[in-house]
Amino acid sequence: MTTKTHTKPKTSEKTKEFKGKVAFITGAASGIGEETAIRLAADGAQVVLVDLNKKTAQALADRIIANGGEAAPFVADVADQVQVKAAVDFTVSTYGKLDLAFNNAGIGGPAGLLADIDIDSYRRTIDVNLNSVFYGMYYEIPEMLKAGGGAIVNTSSILGLVGTGTAVPYVAAKHALTGMTQAAAIGYAHQNIRINSIHPGYIDTPLLKNMDDNSRKALMDRHAQGRFGTDAEVAESVVFLLSDRSSFTSGTQFVVDGGYTAH
Ligand SMILES: NC(=O)c1ccc[n+]([C@@H]2O[C@H](COP(=O)([O-])OP(=O)(O)OC[C@H]3O[C@@H](n4cnc5c(N)ncnc54)[C@H](O)[C@@H]3O)[C@@H](O)[C@H]2O)c1
């Protein structure tokens, strides 16, 4: 009989999971993006924090650096192709390459029935929530190919899988993002790039700040677990999808929704 022996690595031999990796995050300065940035940086990644909000992006970079991590803020509107290219170029010129991308920036968009929605708000929601992700992957993928591969996570939503009557532009953008992610994942699967979408239920971030108490309660009840999720619970899955631990996961819809879509 052979006996397997396991040698426990000494603490000094333990390396951080994302050491040597360069990560690009949009919508990095708040909520889900912020929590993911903090985790990646704590685990050794060099992180570019792309956001519209200069002040919060700089504050987050300062916090990460104060905790011993590496991060650089970059102010960009992800709805603008030129600014997204500049953000990816900044990443490569600052840290030398690109391995990981989290295309996450998004807005709630206008509420109301389809025919009541202002058309400019519809267009803006599609630009920020959908076209931004196309621009992101468009410039990220060639850099990842140069680096020998990579992993991308795109933030969709439960509303990229099911509908709701009063958020038509958001639902349209997030459903299209789901399909775009699948198609891109198939296209680059043989070139060592994995691409997945994440589908949070309602998450208690500043995105929900304008919701009144009755709406919050009604929406919580639609989650089988009877509550909203936290940005930390979503970030946990994003980090997993960006890591080599999910090496056989690509083109999938990764749902983190407390059972919202289970019924
Ligand atoms: N909070 C939820 O309930 C929930 C549920 C499902 C999906 N999501 C999605 O998760 C993502 C992150 O949402 P969150 O809840 O963390 O939101 P949040 O409002 O806390 O953070 C979003 C960040 O994106 C930035 N941003 C917004 N528009 C931008 C633009 N045009 N260019 C660059 N940066 C921009 C904001 O400045 C902010 O820092 C979004 O795509 C959202 O649709 C959120």
The ligand as an SDF file (V2000), in Angstrom:
LIG
                    3D

 44 48  0  0  0  0  0  0  0  0999 V2000
  -26.6320   47.0880   -7.4990 N   0  0  0  0  0  0  0  0  0  0  0  0
  -27.4160   46.2070   -8.0850 C   0  0  0  0  0  0  0  0  0  0  0  0
  -28.5160   45.8890   -7.5990 O   0  0  0  0  0  0  0  0  0  0  0  0
  -26.9810   45.5370   -9.3730 C   0  0  0  0  0  0  0  0  0  0  0  0
  -27.6560   44.3850   -9.7630 C   0  0  0  0  0  0  0  0  0  0  0  0
  -27.2910   43.7570  -10.9430 C   0  0  0  0  0  0  0  0  0  0  0  0
  -26.2850   44.2900  -11.7180 C   0  0  0  0  0  0  0  0  0  0  0  0
  -25.6640   45.4220  -11.3140 N   0  0  0  0  0  0  0  0  0  0  0  0
  -24.6370   45.9640  -12.1790 C   0  0  0  0  0  0  0  0  0  0  0  0
  -23.4160   45.9970  -11.4860 O   0  0  0  0  0  0  0  0  0  0  0  0
  -22.5950   47.0180  -12.0310 C   0  0  0  0  0  0  0  0  0  0  0  0
  -22.0340   47.8590  -10.9060 C   0  0  0  0  0  0  0  0  0  0  0  0
  -23.1230   48.3850  -10.1830 O   0  0  0  0  0  0  0  0  0  0  0  0
  -23.0120   48.8620   -8.6610 P   0  0  0  0  0  0  0  0  0  0  0  0
  -24.2460   48.4400   -8.0150 O   0  0  0  0  0  0  0  0  0  0  0  0
  -21.7130   48.5010   -8.0930 O   0  0  0  0  0  0  0  0  0  0  0  0
  -23.1460   50.4400   -8.9220 O   0  0  0  0  0  0  0  0  0  0  0  0
  -22.5010   51.7330   -8.2500 P   0  0  0  0  0  0  0  0  0  0  0  0
  -23.3840   52.8400   -8.6540 O   0  0  0  0  0  0  0  0  0  0  0  0
  -22.2050   51.4870   -6.8070 O   0  0  0  0  0  0  0  0  0  0  0  0
  -21.0760   51.8570   -9.0100 O   0  0  0  0  0  0  0  0  0  0  0  0
  -21.0210   52.1070  -10.3750 C   0  0  0  0  0  0  0  0  0  0  0  0
  -19.7320   52.8600  -10.6730 C   0  0  0  0  0  0  0  0  0  0  0  0
  -19.6770   53.0430  -12.0950 O   0  0  0  0  0  0  0  0  0  0  0  0
  -19.2900   54.3660  -12.3700 C   0  0  0  0  0  0  0  0  0  0  0  0
  -19.8360   54.7580  -13.6710 N   0  0  0  0  0  0  0  0  0  0  0  0
  -21.1310   54.9960  -13.9930 C   0  0  0  0  0  0  0  0  0  0  0  0
  -21.2390   55.3600  -15.2680 N   0  0  0  0  0  0  0  0  0  0  0  0
  -19.9790   55.3380  -15.7830 C   0  0  0  0  0  0  0  0  0  0  0  0
  -19.4500   55.6400  -17.0440 C   0  0  0  0  0  0  0  0  0  0  0  0
  -20.2210   56.0350  -18.0570 N   0  0  0  0  0  0  0  0  0  0  0  0
  -18.1090   55.5140  -17.2260 N   0  0  0  0  0  0  0  0  0  0  0  0
  -17.3080   55.1420  -16.1950 C   0  0  0  0  0  0  0  0  0  0  0  0
  -17.7620   54.8540  -14.9740 N   0  0  0  0  0  0  0  0  0  0  0  0
  -19.0840   54.9510  -14.7700 C   0  0  0  0  0  0  0  0  0  0  0  0
  -19.8500   55.1970  -11.2290 C   0  0  0  0  0  0  0  0  0  0  0  0
  -19.1530   56.4350  -11.0880 O   0  0  0  0  0  0  0  0  0  0  0  0
  -19.6610   54.2480  -10.0520 C   0  0  0  0  0  0  0  0  0  0  0  0
  -18.4050   54.4540   -9.4230 O   0  0  0  0  0  0  0  0  0  0  0  0
  -23.4830   47.7810  -13.0290 C   0  0  0  0  0  0  0  0  0  0  0  0
  -23.1870   47.3330  -14.3410 O   0  0  0  0  0  0  0  0  0  0  0  0
  -24.8800   47.3810  -12.6350 C   0  0  0  0  0  0  0  0  0  0  0  0
  -25.7780   47.4380  -13.7100 O   0  0  0  0  0  0  0  0  0  0  0  0
  -25.9720   46.0510  -10.1550 C   0  0  0  0  0  0  0  0  0  0  0  0
  1  2  1  0
  2  3  2  0
  2  4  1  0
  4  5  1  0
  4 44  2  0
  5  6  2  0
  6  7  1  0
  7  8  2  0
  8  9  1  0
  8 44  1  0
  9 10  1  0
  9 42  1  0
 10 11  1  0
 11 12  1  0
 11 40  1  0
 12 13  1  0
 13 14  1  0
 14 15  2  0
 14 16  1  0
 14 17  1  0
 17 18  1  0
 18 19  2  0
 18 20  1  0
 18 21  1  0
 21 22  1  0
 22 23  1  0
 23 24  1  0
 23 38  1  0
 24 25  1  0
 25 26  1  0
 25 36  1  0
 26 27  1  0
 26 35  1  0
 27 28  2  0
 28 29  1  0
 29 30  1  0
 29 35  2  0
 30 31  1  0
 30 32  2  0
 32 33  1  0
 33 34  2  0
 34 35  1  0
 36 37  1  0
 36 38  1  0
 38 39  1  0
 40 41  1  0
 40 42  1  0
 42 43  1  0
M  CHG  2   8   1  16  -1
M  END
$$$$
